[in-house]
């Protein structure tokens, strides 16, 4: 089976709008072993991540989450979620409030809106280096 066939097997098992991250080592191995007789790794259709921390990034953008699911996905408390929704508190911290809607008085969050908010709100502390520095010991 070719690399394209292996990738197609993975993509065909995904729900609409899902994303995939593959380890580079696996892809390199597939490219090196591009043997038509080799079978692809089995991909189960029900192999969806079980926790919201992973599912937030793979579920369709229109997926709705409650406060508890979002707190699990962000590894924060439910209180943190309620505080992050408060526009006055967020403005005092210099960021946009967590995007949400209310459905019968209950906060509801869209997975796509949360992913966009996380991308915009993230502050890079240590940027990825553009080049590699080689530190050598100076000789006296």
Secondary structure, DSSP 8 states (H G I E B T S, - for coil): --HHHHHHHHHHTS-TT------HHHHHHHHHT--TT-------TT---SSHHHHHHHS-TT-EE-HHHHHHHHT--HHHHHHHH-HHHHHHTTS-----EEETTEEEEEHHHHHHHHHHH---SS---SS---------
